[in-house]
Amino acid sequence: MRASSTRALSIVVGVIAVLASPCLAIAQNVSVDPVSVRMPDDATGVDVQAVVAIAIRLGVPLGFEEAGALAERVRGPIRPSVVREKPIVSVRPTPLDVRGVTLRQALDAVITKDRRYAWRMLDGVVVVRPVAAWNDATHPLDETLLNRLDAMVRTRARSHWILASERSLVLLDRGRAVEVSEPVLRLRDDAGEETIPLPKR
């Protein structure tokens, strides 16, 4: 009698362990394969940057380099009161509906539409960069820095890095200013963000 109740208890514990393991992974928002996560119901009208933003929201360990991030520009002098965003006249890839598909399928779909980008899985970190950046031996994110960034992302919960071009105004005399665009590399997680200096080319 005692042996059968012990056996029954073992079976119950085993069943609970098997059924609870997927729940635990969902609760931690962790996947053994990050690109197997499913895209949510709001993944409509998306491009590469939107899929990256959704993946970040889902807690996927990720690195992203924006196309043109390394371009440094100075525009001006201008008057700050009349600074306006330039209208985007370039042809943008057609946005896609990727609801319910895996992140892998979503990335493949948007990159098929926007050939500027390519993505790779680097030791559990999804990295999306311009094709030219992957092939540039003089890129500031050389293999050493890229490996270090990905290692930091792997050791911090819900973290990611982004290399993007950021604009700022530098005030001059007589109410004039110049608009400066420069690359900025940031590492972010739930605790905040830090700026990481880029090596000079």
Helices and strands as residue ranges (DSSP letters): H 2-28, G 34-36, H 48-57, E 62-65, E 73-78, G 80-82, H 103-113, E 117-122, E 125-130, H 131-134, H 143-155, E 160-171, E 177-189, E 192-196
